[in-house]
Amino acid sequence: MNDPDFFDQASLIAAHDEGNAFDAVVPPIVQTSLFTFPNYDEMLETYRGEKVRPTYTRGLNPTVRMFEEMLAKLEGAEDAIGFASGMSAISSAVLSFVEPGDRIVAVRHIYPDAFRLFETLLARMRIEVTYVDGRDEDAVASALPGAKLFYMESPTSWVMETHDIGALAALAKSRGIPTIIDNSWASPVFQRPLSLGVDIVVHSASKYLGGHSDVVAGVVAGSKDLIGRIRAEAYPYLGGKLSPFDAWLLIRGLRTLPIRMRAHHASGLEIARRLQDHRIVEKVCHPGLANLLPAGLTGTSGLFSFVFRDGIDIRTFADRLKLFKLGVSWGGHESLIVPGEVVLQQKAQPNSAMAFGVHPRSVRLHVGLEGTEALWSDLETAITAASEEKT
Ligand SMILES: Cc1ncc(COP(=O)(O)O)c(C=O)c1O
């Protein structure tokens, strides 16, 4: 992790505090559904679009707007829109660029519910998706002609494949194809895709942006023009609006984002290295273990997966862990595991785990903020118990 802007990001967030009522260090939550007009003329000017002011919280709310502006600054975007979840951010962004009969190119191994969105609702609208290995630029280049959208995620979910985002964005740009990337894993602290030529960034803000596992939210960032397009249709009509209270929690989360990401980076990488050296581990999928991080990625987060060698009882491993809890999601303060053999039995259709390379002996880890040595000792104890169980 060598980003010279690292601490500038913290001051950038702090700069947003100016102008709070009573000089409070924390902004108020404008918890209201509607805003009244002082008189007829002001209402008329607002309806005519001559004046921008909050009218109804699904359209504009000051607390939500504050979060959007902070996030836009962090991503280096002209504008951003908050959503009620990462999936509503993804679906609203994608639906703003495609119509029936279109084709999307997506990198393989994307977040499973994005895959399911593509394979169910979008398929019903006769929108086809071609999946490509994002590491193979020739494969991306041959899939792109005729596509209306290129959808990226780097690193990808579970197997953590990383891509040269700048090179892929340039391939799409040369054909006039807009690009969207899910940047939830790296956060703007470690990866700013817009500066690499990507058009739209989406986040599950439920992860690192919130950082405390107490909010489900999403956000989309990009140029005024493209965000304006999403704001005009998908945002109001699909209605996945971020609530003022959740926006307030996100504002709180953003204040510690750079410092938390630094801790996830250090602890996650150290645990990945120790797992890689462990005799019972076959493979660790962590982007930081490669000699070089891909261009544009300046640090790594706490989410990665590894594959056990044969000879370990994964149920015992999971049940013996004390600090690592069994749980989905990630990005909060707490450490979590998800066993691959459980995900492979998920009922949701289509089950992307099969298609997306989830190994039955793999485990996805989220390394939280509890401290490296305590977490490593938890893992070692559980691994020893699970190896004895199997022999
Ligand atoms: C990479 C990624 N993108 C998007 C999402 C969806 O976000 P949300 O759960 O906030 O809808 C998730 C959720 O787990 C995710 O892991």
The ligand as a Tripos MOL2 file, in Angstrom:
@<TRIPOS>MOLECULE
LIG
   16    16     1     0     0
SMALL
NO_CHARGES

@<TRIPOS>ATOM
      1 C1        -19.0680   -7.3450   -4.6920 C.3       1 LIG1
      2 C2        -20.4800   -7.0570   -4.2780 C.ar      1 LIG1
      3 N1        -21.2130   -6.2210   -5.0200 N.ar      1 LIG1
      4 C3        -22.4890   -5.9420   -4.7150 C.ar      1 LIG1
      5 C4        -23.1060   -6.5280   -3.6320 C.ar      1 LIG1
      6 C5        -24.5640   -6.2300   -3.3620 C.3       1 LIG1
      7 O1        -24.6970   -5.2920   -2.3770 O.3       1 LIG1
      8 P1        -25.9720   -5.1940   -1.3790 P.3       1 LIG1
      9 O2        -25.9620   -6.4270   -0.5530 O.co2     1 LIG1
     10 O3        -25.6850   -3.9410   -0.6210 O.co2     1 LIG1
     11 O4        -27.1830   -5.0990   -2.2430 O.co2     1 LIG1
     12 C6        -22.3690   -7.3700   -2.7950 C.ar      1 LIG1
     13 C7        -23.0170   -7.9430   -1.5850 C.2       1 LIG1
     14 O5        -22.5770   -8.8630   -0.9760 O.2       1 LIG1
     15 C8        -21.0280   -7.6750   -3.1490 C.ar      1 LIG1
     16 O6        -20.3090   -8.5480   -2.4250 O.3       1 LIG1
@<TRIPOS>BOND
     1     1     2 1
     2     2     3 ar
     3     2    15 ar
     4     3     4 ar
     5     4     5 ar
     6     5     6 1
     7     5    12 ar
     8     6     7 1
     9     7     8 1
    10     8     9 2
    11     8    10 1
    12     8    11 1
    13    12    13 1
    14    12    15 ar
    15    13    14 2
    16    15    16 1
@<TRIPOS>SUBSTRUCTURE
     1 LIG1         1 GROUP 0 **** ****
